[in-house]
Structures are given as C-alpha cells and as structure tokens.
Amino acid sequence: MSEVIETHRVWRVGADVDTDALAPGAYMKFGIDEIARHCLQRQRPEFAANVQPGDVVVAGPNFGIGSSREQAPAALVQLGVRAVIAPAFSGLFFRNAFNVGLVLLTCAQAEAMEEGERIAIDPLRGRITRAGGDTLVCEPLPSFLLDMAEAGGLFKLLKQRYSVKER
C-alpha cells in the first residue's frame, strides 16, 4: 500500500460470512462482473450497488468460510473493496484473497468499528486509525503479501517481476 494516507468507508457484516454469500453459487456460471453484482446480497442487499472503490468490509470472525472458490474475494476486488478487516479468516479465503489482490487485515478489535465510519489503514505496521484518532492494532502483513495485493494479485506480480522484455 502506498505511503499516502487514504481514508476508507466501513461496511459492516456479521460473523461467519461464507464464500457463497460473496459469490453466490447460482451465478457461478457467469463472469465476475455478474457474480460481483450479487455479492453479499443476502446480508446487505444494497452493498454491490453502493460500495465505492476504496471502501472496506469489516466483519466478525470466520470471514470467507465455506468452499474455496476464488471468485469470492475476486467479487470484492471487482467492486473496488480495498480491504477486509476481521478477527479471523478462513485459511483458503486468506490465500485466495491475496492471490487476486485483496488485502485482509486480522484485527481482534475489528467489531469496534462502526458502519460508515472513515478509517485509515496501515497494513504493514498493523494499524487502523479511526476518525477520532483511536488506533486499533492488527496483525502486521509481511511486505511480500502487500506487494502481491498492490500488483493486483499473484499472477500480475509474477508477470511484472519476470516478464521477458522484447528486443
């Protein structure tokens, strides 16, 4: 993530959000644009139509449980979500998220954040700064994961690093 301090609007969802809520099975035969239009439609019917680039999702524990579908974090990326912040994530979802360029922050205090508040995130140092100045501590992310997210995912990062230049 860049050194420029950006603020992000919070969208709250509950605990145990599964991958079917993020990428509903009924839409898996379509492309990511259509899948994203139905992201979180059961929990937050207004989410996909109103989320703005740079917004963050704040959840309870066990975000991304369920199947290992890569479309779940990809739908959030498609909608412009900057990061997901939760006390705990499914391991498969965690890996898939960075593979498609989505930042995940593990934060025990995630549920203290309120719907619509503006926050600044510093994933390298593991800090979230709330509008009132309070700081929440998260698990810092290693730079290689941030590099992957900044590049837009694993394949884009590898392409950047190892592309053969034409002569």
QUILINRA-V311777 format. One record per backbone hydrogen bond with DSSP energy under -0.5 kcal/mol. NH is the residue of the N-H (numbers start at 1). CO is the residue of the C=O. E is the energy in kcal/mol with one decimal. If there is no record, write none. Layout:
NH,CO,E
NH,CO,E
This chain:
6,4,-0.7
8,119,-2.8
10,117,-2.0
11,56,-2.2
13,58,-2.4
16,61,-3.2
18,16,-0.6
19,65,-2.5
21,18,-1.1
22,18,-1.1
23,19,-2.8
27,24,-2.1
28,25,-1.4
30,27,-1.9
35,31,-2.1
36,32,-2.6
37,33,-1.3
38,35,-1.7
39,36,-1.7
40,21,-3.1
41,38,-1.8
44,40,-3.4
47,44,-2.4
48,39,-0.6
50,46,-1.4
50,47,-1.0
51,47,-2.8
54,80,-3.1
55,52,-2.4
56,9,-3.0
57,83,-2.2
58,11,-3.1
59,85,-2.9
60,14,-1.6
63,88,-2.1
64,17,-2.7
65,17,-1.0
65,62,-1.1
72,69,-1.3
74,70,-1.6
75,71,-2.3
76,72,-1.1
77,73,-2.1
78,74,-2.8
79,75,-1.6
80,77,-1.6
81,76,-2.4
82,55,-3.1
83,55,-0.7
84,103,-2.1
85,57,-2.9
86,105,-2.1
90,63,-2.3
94,90,-2.5
95,91,-2.0
96,92,-2.6
97,93,-2.8
98,94,-1.6
99,95,-2.0
100,96,-1.3
100,97,-0.7
101,98,-1.0
102,97,-3.1
103,82,-1.0
105,84,-2.8
106,104,-0.5
107,86,-2.4
107,105,-0.7
110,107,-1.8
112,109,-2.2
113,110,-1.9
116,10,-2.8
117,114,-1.7
119,8,-2.3
120,129,-2.4
122,127,-3.0
126,122,-1.3
127,122,-2.1
128,136,-2.2
129,120,-2.9
130,128,-0.6
130,134,-3.1
131,118,-0.9
133,130,-2.4
136,128,-3.0
138,126,-2.8
139,106,-2.8
140,138,-0.5
141,123,-3.0
145,142,-1.0
146,142,-1.7
147,143,-2.8
148,144,-1.7
149,145,-2.3
150,146,-2.9
151,147,-1.9
152,148,-0.7
152,149,-0.9
153,148,-2.8
154,99,-1.3
155,99,-0.6
157,153,-2.2
158,154,-2.7
159,155,-2.4
160,156,-2.2
161,157,-2.5
162,158,-2.7
163,159,-1.0
165,163,-0.6
